[in-house]
Amino acid sequence: MNELFNVLHVVTAVFIVGPLAILPMTALRALRSGNGAQVATLATSTSIFGRLSILVVLLGFAVMGTSDPKYGLTFLTPWILWSLILWVAAAVVSEALVVPSMRKAAAALGSTAGGATASGVAASDGGAASQYYGRIAGGSGVVALLLLAVVVLMVWKP
């Protein structure tokens, strides 16, 4: 049973945590191109993947609970505890800084596809949206580094 939980834990980490780290960086490209609708969609997707990452943690608990007792794994095992702390920090930064900044940038651009009016002139305020660029870039960089640290701890198990 432990092997099954191990596989599920790793697979969900790849397919849930991976997009959580990458989608905000994709939003930066959409922000530069002035595509408010795409930024809004990526904000929603990032939020969904952030919440789904709880599944990765729960499967990690299942791995810990079904592991051989000779390893003595508990919530207080240092690498497990630090992984949880870093994951919580990444989730907070993502949900409290990155996603709201992406939503505000999308609103500033206008969430219509392409952000253009009937006359073909951009209806968005790129200057107002660009103020969120640094927040999204910095926040998503911090999230990616925190999640990378979790992966290192999961593999290294110091």
C-alpha positions as CSV (number, residue, x, y, z in Angstrom):
1,M,0.0,0.0,0.0
2,N,2.9,2.3,0.7
3,E,4.1,2.0,-2.8
4,L,0.7,3.0,-4.2
5,F,0.6,6.1,-2.0
6,N,4.2,6.9,-2.9
7,V,3.3,6.8,-6.6
8,L,0.2,8.8,-6.1
9,H,2.0,11.4,-4.0
10,V,4.7,11.9,-6.7
11,V,2.3,11.9,-9.6
12,T,0.0,14.5,-8.0
13,A,3.1,16.6,-7.1
14,V,4.2,16.6,-10.7
15,F,0.7,17.3,-12.2
16,I,-0.6,19.7,-9.5
17,V,2.4,21.5,-8.0
18,G,4.2,21.8,-11.3
19,P,1.4,23.9,-12.8
20,L,1.1,25.9,-9.6
21,A,4.7,27.0,-10.0
22,I,4.5,27.6,-13.7
23,L,1.1,29.2,-14.5
24,P,1.9,32.6,-12.9
25,M,5.0,32.9,-15.1
26,T,2.8,32.2,-18.1
27,A,0.5,35.0,-16.8
28,L,3.4,37.4,-17.0
29,R,3.6,36.8,-20.7
30,A,-0.1,37.4,-21.1
31,L,0.2,40.5,-19.0
32,R,3.0,41.8,-21.3
33,S,0.9,41.1,-24.4
34,G,-2.1,42.9,-22.8
35,N,-4.4,39.8,-22.7
36,G,-6.6,40.4,-19.7
37,A,-8.8,37.4,-20.3
38,Q,-5.9,35.0,-20.3
39,V,-4.5,36.6,-17.1
40,A,-7.9,36.1,-15.5
41,T,-8.1,32.5,-16.6
42,L,-4.5,31.8,-15.3
43,A,-5.3,33.5,-12.0
44,T,-8.3,31.1,-11.6
45,S,-6.2,28.1,-12.6
46,T,-3.4,29.0,-10.2
47,S,-5.9,29.3,-7.4
48,I,-7.4,25.9,-8.2
49,F,-4.0,24.2,-8.4
50,G,-3.1,25.9,-5.1
51,R,-6.1,24.4,-3.4
52,L,-5.6,21.0,-5.1
53,S,-2.0,20.9,-3.7
54,I,-3.7,19.9,-0.4
55,L,-4.2,16.6,-2.1
56,V,-0.4,16.2,-2.5
57,V,0.0,16.9,1.3
58,L,-2.7,14.4,2.2
59,L,-1.1,11.7,0.1
60,G,2.2,12.6,1.7
61,F,0.5,11.9,5.1
62,A,-0.7,8.6,3.7
63,V,2.9,7.7,2.7
64,M,4.1,8.6,6.1
65,G,1.3,6.6,7.8
66,T,2.0,3.5,5.8
67,S,5.8,3.6,5.9
68,D,7.8,1.0,7.6
69,P,8.0,1.7,11.4
70,K,11.8,1.3,11.3
71,Y,12.0,4.8,9.7
72,G,10.1,6.4,12.6
73,L,8.4,9.0,10.4
74,T,6.2,11.5,12.2
75,F,5.1,15.1,11.7
76,L,8.0,16.1,13.8
77,T,10.6,14.4,11.6
78,P,12.6,17.5,10.6
79,W,12.5,17.2,6.8
80,I,8.7,16.5,7.0
81,L,8.1,19.4,9.3
82,W,10.1,21.8,7.2
83,S,8.4,20.6,4.0
84,L,5.0,21.3,5.6
85,I,6.2,24.7,6.8
86,L,7.6,25.6,3.3
87,W,4.5,24.3,1.6
88,V,2.2,26.4,3.8
89,A,4.4,29.5,3.1
90,A,4.2,28.8,-0.6
91,A,0.4,28.4,-0.4
92,V,0.0,31.7,1.5
93,V,2.2,33.7,-0.9
94,S,0.4,32.2,-3.8
95,E,-3.1,32.8,-2.5
96,A,-2.5,36.1,-0.7
97,L,-0.1,37.8,-3.2
98,V,0.2,36.1,-6.6
99,V,-3.4,35.3,-7.3
100,P,-4.9,38.6,-6.2
101,S,-2.2,40.5,-8.1
102,M,-3.1,38.4,-11.2
103,R,-6.8,39.2,-10.8
104,K,-6.1,42.9,-10.3
105,A,-3.9,43.0,-13.4
106,A,-6.6,41.2,-15.4
107,A,-9.2,43.7,-14.2
108,A,-6.9,46.6,-15.1
109,L,-6.4,45.2,-18.6
110,G,-10.0,44.4,-19.0
111,S,-11.0,40.8,-19.1
112,T,-12.3,40.9,-22.7
113,A,-10.4,38.7,-25.1
114,G,-7.6,40.8,-26.5
115,G,-8.7,43.9,-24.6
116,A,-9.6,45.7,-27.8
117,T,-12.6,47.9,-28.7
118,A,-14.6,47.8,-31.9
119,S,-12.3,50.5,-33.3
120,G,-9.3,48.1,-32.7
121,V,-7.8,50.4,-30.0
122,A,-6.7,48.7,-26.9
123,A,-9.4,49.3,-24.2
124,S,-7.1,48.2,-21.4
125,D,-4.9,50.3,-19.2
126,G,-1.5,48.6,-19.6
127,G,0.2,51.1,-17.3
128,A,-2.2,50.3,-14.5
129,A,-1.7,46.5,-15.1
130,S,2.0,46.8,-15.2
131,Q,2.2,47.8,-11.6
132,Y,1.2,44.2,-10.7
133,Y,4.0,42.7,-12.9
134,G,6.6,42.9,-10.2
135,R,4.3,41.5,-7.5
136,I,3.4,38.5,-9.7
137,A,7.0,37.9,-10.8
138,G,8.5,38.2,-7.3
139,G,5.7,36.3,-5.6
140,S,5.7,33.5,-8.2
141,G,9.5,33.3,-7.9
142,V,9.3,32.9,-4.2
143,V,6.6,30.3,-4.5
144,A,8.7,28.4,-7.0
145,L,11.8,28.5,-4.8
146,L,9.8,27.4,-1.7
147,L,8.3,24.5,-3.7
148,L,11.8,23.6,-5.0
149,A,13.0,23.5,-1.4
150,V,10.2,21.1,-0.6
151,V,11.2,18.8,-3.4
152,V,14.8,18.9,-2.3
153,L,13.8,18.0,1.3
154,M,11.5,15.2,0.0
155,V,14.4,13.6,-2.1
156,W,17.3,14.3,0.2
157,K,15.5,13.5,3.5
158,P,18.3,15.0,5.7
